[in-house]
Amino acid sequence: MDSAQEYERLLQFLHACPVGIAELDGVGAIQMINGHGVQLLAKVAPGKMGFFEMISSEGLTLARLHEFAGTHGMIRDRLRVATAPGGEVTHLELTLWKVDPSRYMVVFTDVTAIVAAEHAQRRLQEQEAEIERARQAGAERLAAQHARLELAATILHDIGNAVTGIGTRVANLIAEPAWPEHQSLSRLHGLLAANKDALERGFPGKADALVGMLRAIEAATGERSATWRDSLNLIARGVTHVGEIISLHRRLVPDGALGAPVPVDLRLVVDDALGFLSRSFERRAIRVDRAPAEQPMTVSGDRTRLTQVAVNLLKNACEAFDELPASDARERAVSIHFGADAAMVELTISDNGGGFAPAAELFQRGATSKATGSGLGLASCLAVAQAHGGSLTLHSAGVGLGANAILRLKAA
C-alpha cells in the first residue's frame, strides 16, 4: 500500500473516531475537525461560538492561553464545560494541547449523561441521609401510618424488581472487555511511532505531528474508555443506593403486616429469587444445586413478602463467600432442597461459605456476621415466617464451615 493510500486510511480513521478532534489556530478558529466533532459542535455551539468562548468561563481566556507561548504540550486535561444554546444544558469534556505557538489541538466528548449520573448519585445520598433521619425521628409515629406504608412496600417491591434488571444489565456491561478500538489505536500508534522515519519520507515535516496526534487520540480514547467504565461503576453504585433506599423504606413497614393471603408455590418463589440473583452467583463462580420437589410446596400467604425472604436468604448464602480469604480455593456451592409433611412445607438453603460462630444472635436487629451487613434482613425474614405460621432457623458449625437456613411454613 503506497503512502497516499496510508494517508487516506489515516484520514478516514480520524474522521470516524468516536470522539471529537479539532485543530485550532491562535485565535481559536477551527482549521480541521473530524465528523464526530462536527456533530457535537452542531449541538452545543451553533452560530459563531468557538472553543475559546466555551472555556473562557473556566479562566482560559485568549490572553491566558497566550501565556503558554513557549509551551508545547497539554494545557488542560479533561476540562468540563457546560453550554446551553437551546435551553438544554450539555456538558463537554475537553483536553487541550498546544502544538506550536499558533496552533492548538482539542479532543472533546459529550459527558452530559455522566454529569447527570453524578448529580443523581449525590441526590440519592442526600435522600438516604434524610430518610434515615426521618426514620430515627419518627419511629413513634409509624404505627399510625401502617396502611400507607404497606401500600408503599408493594410499590417499592415492583420498583425493586425493575432496579434489579437495570443492575443486571449494568453488571453485564462492566464484565465486557475493554474497547477493541482503543487497542487498535494503540497498535497503530506503535506502528507509526516505530516507522517514523519512513513516515517522514512520505510526509515531510508531518511525521511528528501525525504521530503526536495519534498519540493524543489514543490517550483520549483510553480516557474515554476509562470514563465509560467509571460511569458504569457510578451507575452500579447508584443502583445499589436505590436498592438500599428501597430496603430502608421496606424496613419502615411493620414486620407482621401481610397482604391478602393467596396460594403460593414456594418452588416458584425460589425460582424468582434465583432469577433476581443470577448475576451475583455467576460473578462469584458459585454453583447452584436445586433439588427437584416431588409435589407442590403450596402455602397460603403474601407472595411479595415470601419472595423477599427467599431473596434475602439466597443473597446471604451468596455473600457468605465474600468473607473467605482470596487464597481459599474451595469449590463454591449453594444447594436448595424442599420437603413437606401434612402440616408444613420446608425450604433448606445450604452453602459452604464463610459460616458464623455458633453463638451468633443473627435474628436480633442490628446483629450481622458480614462486614457490610445492616442486621435488619434476617429479623424481618423471621417476622414474615412467623406471620405465616412458620419458623426460620440458621445453623453453622463455625466460621469458614458454611451454613444452613431452614424456612418452615404452614402448608395450605
TAPESUL-V310399 format. One record per backbone hydrogen bond with DSSP energy under -0.5 kcal/mol. CO is the residue of the C=O (numbers start at 0). NH is the residue of the N-H. If there is no record, write none. Layout:
co: {CO:CO}
nh: {NH:NH}
This chain:
co: {1:2:3:4:5:6:7:8:9:10:11:12:13:14:14:19:20:21:22:22:23:24:27:28:31:33:34:35:36:37:38:39:39:40:45:49:50:51:54:54:55:58:60:61:62:63:64:65:67:72:75:78:80:82:83:86:89:90:90:91:92:93:94:95:95:96:96:97:99:101:102:102:103:104:105:106:107:108:108:110:111:112:113:114:115:116:117:118:119:120:121:122:123:124:125:126:127:128:129:130:131:132:133:137:138:140:141:142:144:145:146:147:148:149:150:151:152:153:154:155:156:157:158:159:160:161:162:163:164:165:166:167:168:169:170:171:172:178:179:180:181:182:183:184:185:186:187:188:189:190:192:194:195:196:197:198:202:202:205:206:207:208:209:210:211:212:213:214:215:216:217:218:219:220:221:222:223:224:225:226:227:228:229:230:231:232:233:234:235:236:237:238:239:240:241:242:243:244:245:246:247:248:249:253:261:263:263:264:264:265:266:267:268:269:270:271:272:273:274:276:277:278:279:280:281:284:286:286:287:288:288:295:296:297:298:298:300:300:301:302:303:304:305:306:307:308:309:310:311:312:313:314:315:317:318:319:319:320:324:331:332:333:334:335:336:338:342:343:344:345:346:347:347:348:349:350:352:353:356:359:360:363:369:374:374:375:376:377:378:379:380:381:382:383:384:384:385:387:390:392:394:397:402:403:404:404:405:405:406:407:408:409}
nh: {5:6:7:8:9:10:11:12:13:14:15:16:16:34:35:107:33:105:30:31:103:27:50:24:22:37:38:39:40:41:42:42:43:44:48:53:54:55:57:59:58:60:64:65:66:66:67:68:70:97:95:93:91:89:86:88:82:110:111:80:108:78:106:74:75:98:104:72:102:25:98:99:23:96:21:94:19:92:110:114:115:116:117:118:119:120:121:122:123:124:125:126:127:128:129:130:131:132:133:134:135:136:137:140:141:144:144:145:148:149:150:151:152:153:154:155:156:157:158:159:160:161:162:163:164:165:166:167:168:169:170:171:172:173:174:175:175:182:183:184:185:186:187:188:189:190:191:192:193:194:195:198:199:200:201:202:205:206:209:210:211:212:213:214:215:216:217:218:219:220:221:222:223:224:225:226:227:228:229:230:231:232:233:234:235:236:237:238:239:240:241:242:243:244:245:246:247:248:249:250:251:251:252:256:300:265:298:267:268:269:270:271:272:273:274:275:276:277:277:280:281:282:283:285:284:286:288:333:289:290:335:297:265:411:263:300:261:302:305:306:307:308:309:310:311:312:313:314:315:316:317:318:319:320:321:322:353:323:327:286:351:288:349:290:347:345:410:340:408:338:406:336:349:404:334:402:401:399:359:361:363:366:372:365:366:379:380:381:382:383:384:385:386:387:387:389:388:409:407:405:403:400:350:394:348:406:392:407:346:390:344:299}
